[in-house]
Amino acid sequence: MNRIVAAYTSLFSNYANTTGRMSRLNYWCAELAHIVVWILLGMVDGALFQTALIPGIYLLLMLFPILAATVRRLHDTGKGAAYLLLCFVPALGVIILFVFLC
């Protein structure tokens, strides 16, 4: 649990840092924490306001930290940041990027 919290908080300290590397465990712990927080915010927002405003704002705020972490993870696998453009290839691109991140 401490490792997940530490990996999640490292997203905020390195949100503008796209150089360097990020280990597989740290990346996936940070992603897990990010998804859990997003789901919890969605549940709270759904129960109180029944809009998607709070999770949407959270995703916008987390856009650059998650992108920077993904670029650092790609650097750890020997790939460049340009591989993020695979997200725009329908279905197959996302699968290939997922394999690179694993």
C-alpha positions as CSV (number, residue, x, y, z in Angstrom):
1,M,0.0,0.0,0.0
2,N,2.8,2.4,0.8
3,R,4.4,1.7,-2.5
4,I,1.2,2.6,-4.4
5,V,0.9,5.9,-2.5
6,A,4.5,6.7,-3.0
7,A,4.2,6.0,-6.8
8,Y,1.1,8.1,-7.0
9,T,2.7,11.1,-5.2
10,S,5.7,10.8,-7.4
11,L,3.5,11.7,-10.3
12,F,3.1,15.2,-8.8
13,S,6.7,15.7,-8.0
14,N,7.8,14.7,-11.6
15,Y,4.8,16.0,-13.5
16,A,6.9,18.1,-15.9
17,N,9.8,15.7,-16.1
18,T,9.8,13.6,-19.2
19,T,13.4,12.7,-19.1
20,G,14.7,9.7,-17.3
21,R,13.1,6.3,-16.6
22,M,10.2,4.9,-14.6
23,S,10.2,1.3,-13.5
24,R,7.3,-1.0,-14.5
25,L,6.2,-1.5,-10.9
26,N,6.2,2.3,-10.1
27,Y,4.3,3.0,-13.3
28,W,1.6,0.5,-12.8
29,C,1.2,1.3,-9.1
30,A,0.7,5.0,-10.1
31,E,-1.8,4.0,-12.8
32,L,-3.7,1.8,-10.3
33,A,-3.9,4.6,-7.8
34,H,-4.9,7.1,-10.5
35,I,-7.7,4.8,-11.7
36,V,-8.9,4.1,-8.1
37,V,-9.1,7.8,-7.3
38,W,-10.9,8.5,-10.6
39,I,-13.5,5.8,-9.9
40,L,-14.0,7.0,-6.3
41,L,-14.5,10.6,-7.5
42,G,-17.0,9.3,-10.0
43,M,-18.9,7.5,-7.4
44,V,-19.0,10.5,-5.1
45,D,-20.0,12.8,-7.9
46,G,-22.7,10.4,-9.1
47,A,-24.1,10.1,-5.6
48,L,-24.1,13.8,-4.8
49,F,-24.4,15.7,-8.0
50,Q,-25.2,13.1,-10.8
51,T,-22.8,14.8,-13.2
52,A,-19.4,13.9,-14.5
53,L,-17.9,17.2,-13.6
54,I,-15.6,16.2,-10.8
55,P,-14.0,13.2,-12.5
56,G,-13.7,15.2,-15.7
57,I,-11.8,18.0,-13.9
58,Y,-9.6,15.4,-12.2
59,L,-8.7,13.8,-15.6
60,L,-7.8,17.2,-17.0
61,L,-5.6,18.0,-14.0
62,M,-3.9,14.6,-14.2
63,L,-3.3,14.8,-18.0
64,F,0.3,16.1,-17.9
65,P,1.4,13.9,-14.9
66,I,0.1,10.7,-16.5
67,L,1.6,11.6,-19.9
68,A,5.0,12.4,-18.3
69,A,4.9,9.1,-16.5
70,T,4.0,7.3,-19.7
71,V,6.9,8.9,-21.5
72,R,9.3,8.0,-18.7
73,R,8.0,4.4,-18.9
74,L,8.5,4.3,-22.6
75,H,12.1,5.6,-22.1
76,D,12.6,2.7,-19.7
77,T,11.7,0.2,-22.4
78,G,14.0,1.9,-24.9
79,K,11.2,3.6,-26.9
80,G,10.7,7.3,-27.6
81,A,7.8,9.6,-26.7
82,A,6.6,9.4,-30.3
83,Y,5.2,6.0,-29.5
84,L,2.4,7.7,-27.7
85,L,0.9,8.6,-31.1
86,L,0.0,4.9,-31.3
87,C,-3.1,5.8,-29.2
88,F,-4.6,7.4,-32.3
89,V,-4.5,4.1,-34.3
90,P,-7.8,2.4,-33.6
91,A,-7.7,-0.7,-31.5
92,L,-4.4,-2.1,-32.6
93,G,-2.4,1.0,-31.6
94,V,-3.7,0.9,-28.0
95,I,-2.8,-2.8,-27.7
96,I,0.7,-2.3,-29.0
97,L,1.2,0.6,-26.6
98,F,0.0,-1.5,-23.8
99,V,2.5,-4.2,-24.6
100,F,5.3,-1.6,-24.7
101,L,4.3,-0.3,-21.3
102,C,4.2,-3.8,-19.8
